[in-house]
């Protein structure tokens, strides 16, 4: 984690506040998150889900879902697949450690670029040390639970969670890799 603290930020603001949960604390958070999910308690993340996706993003999300279903040997129409995937997310993928990235509510959305940068730095540092990661909004869908368990003050937005652990070589989803847009599809070169 210390490696990631060298991440650059706008005007050296270093706007991140980082909370790390493991052990019994994380177990309690996980159990409550799964109980709420089973009870269909509405999620209410501090940074809301988009109201809608642009068509291209929606299509890539469908591709991701289809790929995950395929490695499980089921179709996307299988309700059990969707339930199991949601429970895996809300159970933090069974990770032994979760990092929560927060920032002061006073800051503008520009500071989320800095949180994205440190998020990337954390995952790269973890990978360098042989630890896998999963960045997911579903790790922060119940911010009241996280505030209570981790003593996160109300003035902080809980932006994103990073599950840290080791891939399960017996789980086909752990070897699944989503497709990436090509350079031609993604980048517009002008004057080059």
C-alpha positions in Angstrom: 0.0 0.0 0.0 2.9 2.4 0.8 4.0 2.2 -2.9 0.6 3.6 -4.0 1.0 6.7 -1.8 3.4 8.1 -4.3 0.6 8.5 -6.8 0.5 12.0 -8.3 -2.6 14.2 -7.7 -3.9 17.6 -8.9 -1.9 20.3 -7.2 -0.6 17.6 -4.8 -4.0 17.6 -3.0 -3.7 13.9 -2.3 -7.5 13.9 -1.7 -7.8 10.2 -0.8 -8.7 8.9 2.6 -8.2 5.2 2.7 -9.7 2.6 5.0 -8.7 -1.1 4.9 -10.9 -3.8 6.4 -9.8 -7.4 7.1 -10.3 -10.1 9.7 -13.5 -10.1 11.9 -14.4 -6.6 10.9 -14.5 -7.5 7.2 -16.3 -10.7 8.1 -19.0 -8.7 9.9 -19.4 -6.3 7.0 -19.6 -9.2 4.5 -22.3 -11.0 6.5 -24.4 -7.9 6.8 -24.0 -7.0 3.2 -25.1 -10.5 2.1 -28.0 -10.4 4.5 -29.2 -7.1 3.1 -28.8 -8.3 -0.4 -30.8 -11.5 0.4 -33.5 -9.3 2.0 -33.5 -7.1 -1.2 -32.5 -4.0 0.8 -32.0 -1.2 -1.7 -28.4 -0.1 -2.2 -27.6 3.5 -1.8 -23.9 4.2 -2.7 -22.5 7.6 -2.0 -21.7 8.0 -5.7 -24.9 7.0 -7.4 -25.2 4.4 -10.2 -25.8 6.0 -13.6 -29.4 6.6 -14.4 -28.8 5.0 -17.9 -25.8 3.8 -19.9 -25.0 5.0 -23.4 -25.7 2.3 -26.0 -22.0 1.4 -26.5 -21.4 1.0 -22.8 -24.6 -1.0 -22.4 -23.4 -3.3 -25.2 -20.0 -3.9 -23.6 -21.8 -4.7 -20.3 -23.9 -7.3 -22.0 -20.8 -8.8 -23.6 -19.2 -9.0 -20.1 -22.3 -10.7 -18.7 -22.4 -13.2 -21.6 -18.7 -14.0 -21.2 -19.1 -14.6 -17.4 -22.2 -16.8 -18.0 -20.3 -18.8 -20.7 -17.4 -19.7 -18.4 -20.0 -20.9 -15.9 -21.7 -22.9 -18.7 -25.0 -21.2 -18.4 -27.0 -18.6 -20.3 -27.6 -15.0 -19.4 -31.3 -15.8 -19.0 -30.5 -18.0 -16.0 -31.8 -16.2 -12.9 -29.5 -18.3 -10.7 -26.4 -17.0 -12.6 -27.4 -13.3 -11.9 -28.2 -14.1 -8.2 -24.9 -15.9 -7.7 -22.9 -13.1 -9.4 -24.6 -10.5 -7.3 -23.9 -12.5 -4.1 -20.2 -12.9 -5.2 -20.0 -9.1 -5.6 -21.8 -8.3 -2.3 -19.7 -11.0 -0.6 -16.6 -9.1 -1.8 -15.5 -12.1 -3.9 -14.5 -13.8 -0.7 -11.4 -11.5 -0.5 -9.6 -11.4 2.8 -9.0 -7.7 2.6 -11.0 -4.7 1.1 -9.6 -1.2 0.6 -12.2 1.6 0.6 -11.3 4.9 -1.1 -13.0 8.0 0.2 -12.7 11.7 -0.4 -14.1 14.8 1.3 -17.6 15.8 0.1 -16.3 19.4 -0.2 -14.2 18.3 -3.2 -15.4 18.5 -6.8 -15.8 15.4 -9.1 -12.3 16.4 -10.5 -10.8 14.8 -7.4 -12.2 11.4 -8.5 -9.5 11.4 -11.2 -7.0 11.3 -8.3 -8.9 8.5 -6.6 -8.9 6.6 -9.9 -5.1 7.1 -10.1 -4.5 5.8 -6.6 -6.9 3.0 -7.2 -4.8 1.9 -10.2 -1.6 2.4 -8.2 -3.0 0.1 -5.4 -4.0 -2.6 -7.8 -0.6 -2.5 -9.6 1.3 -2.5 -6.3 -0.8 -5.5 -5.2 -0.1 -7.3 -8.4 3.6 -6.6 -8.1 3.4 -8.4 -4.7 1.4 -11.3 -6.1 -2.0 -10.2 -4.8 -5.0 -10.0 -7.1 -7.6 -7.3 -7.0 -11.2 -6.5 -8.0 -12.5 -2.9 -8.2 -16.2 -2.8 -7.7 -19.0 -0.4 -6.8 -20.8 -3.4 -5.2 -18.3 -3.2 -2.4 -19.7 0.1 -1.3 -23.4 -0.1 -1.9 -24.3 0.1 1.8 -22.2 3.1 3.0 -24.1 3.3 6.3 -22.7 -0.2 7.1 -19.2 0.8 6.2 -19.4 4.1 8.2 -20.5 2.2 11.3 -18.0 -0.7 11.0 -14.9 1.4 9.9 -15.7 4.7 11.7 -15.8 6.6 8.4 -17.1 10.2 9.1 -20.1 11.6 7.2 -18.0 14.3 5.6 -16.3 11.6 3.4 -17.8 10.1 0.3 -17.1 6.4 0.1 -16.3 6.2 -3.6 -15.1 2.7 -4.5 -13.9 -0.6 -3.0 -10.9 -2.8 -4.0 -11.1 -6.4 -3.0 -7.6 -7.9 -2.5 -6.8 -11.6 -2.4 -5.7 -14.5 -4.5 -7.3 -15.9 -7.5 -8.9 -19.4 -7.2 -7.4 -21.5 -9.9 -10.5 -23.8 -9.7 -12.9 -20.9 -10.4 -13.4 -20.4 -14.1 -14.4 -16.8 -13.6 -11.0 -16.0 -12.0 -9.4 -16.8 -15.4 -12.0 -15.0 -17.4 -10.8 -11.7 -19.1 -13.2 -9.3 -20.7 -12.6 -8.0 -24.2 -11.0 -4.6 -24.8 -11.8 -2.0 -27.4 -9.2 -1.7 -30.1 -7.0 1.3 -30.6 -8.8 2.3 -33.7 -12.2 2.2 -32.0 -11.0 4.1 -28.9 -8.5 6.7 -30.0 -8.9 9.6 -32.4 -5.6 10.8 -33.7 -5.5 14.3 -35.1 -2.5 15.8 -36.8 -0.4 12.7 -36.4 
